């Protein structure tokens, strides 16, 4: 998973390959608690903190707010959530065949 932010007038790409079980739990928790259709500033802060946590603290909430283009804000958030949930779906897909 990767995210590109503008830092000091240059694009910098951050990556994470390891998604812990705790982050899966956090993803479920955050996606359940947020109203994406009418998001509040406080909810947006929670989502930005979630992405920062997901990427292991490689950047701050302020780095996200300042370095992520506005049109990429919601796609970046939903993309991160979908990727974590998607990885879980891939793992459990094999279990359906055996049920």
N, C-alpha and C positions, 0 to 999 in steps of 0.2 A: 504494500500500500504506500502511496506517496502523495505529497502535497507540495505545491510550489508557491512560495511567498516572495514578494519583492522586499529585499533587504538592502538598504544602502544603495538604492537605484539599480540593483541587479537581482535577477531571479535566482532564488536558491531553492533547490528541491530537497525535501526531507523524506526519508523512507523509514518504514518499520516492517519487519518481516515476522516478528513474534507477537502474537495476540494471546495474552494470558487468559485463563479461565475467568479471572476476576474482571477483565475487560469485557468479556462476553456478558457477565452478570451486569456490569455497569451499563453496557449498551442496551440491554433489555430494560433496565431501570430508567435510563434517560429517555429512551424512545417512548416509554409508557407515560411518563410524567409531563411531556412537552406537547402543547397544542401547536402544531406546525402551521395551522391555518391562521392563527391569530397570536403570534409569538410576542411575548413581552421582552423588554430589555433584560430583565432578570433571567428569563429562560434562555435568551441568547447567550448571556454570560455563562450559564451552566453548560450549554452546548460547546462553547469555545473552550471552557476548562476541560470538558470531556475530550475534545480533539487533542488538546495539549497533553493530557494524560495518556491518550491512545498512542501518541508518538513519543512517549517516554520523556516528556519535558525538554525536547530538543529546541523548543521555542516557547514563548510566553503567550498569554491571552492577548496582550497588546501587540505582539508580533503578528498574530492572526488578524486582528482588527486593522492594523496598519498595512499589512503586506498582502492581504487577500483581496483581489478585485471584487467589488460589490456584486457583480453579476454572477460570481462564482461562489458566493457565500452559502446559499441554500443547497446548490448541487454538491459542494464540498462536504457539508454536514451530512446530507442524506447518503452521499457516496460512501463516507466512512461507516455509517451505521449499516448500510446495505452490505458492505464488504465483510464486516464482522459477522452479521447474521447469515450472509451467503456462505461463508466458510463453515459455519455450523450446519447449515442445510446440506452441504456437500458431504459432510461426515455422517450425518444421520440418514442420508438417502439410501445408503447400503443396508441399513437396518430394516427399511420398509420391505425389501425383497425377501427377508427372512421371516417376516411376521405372518 
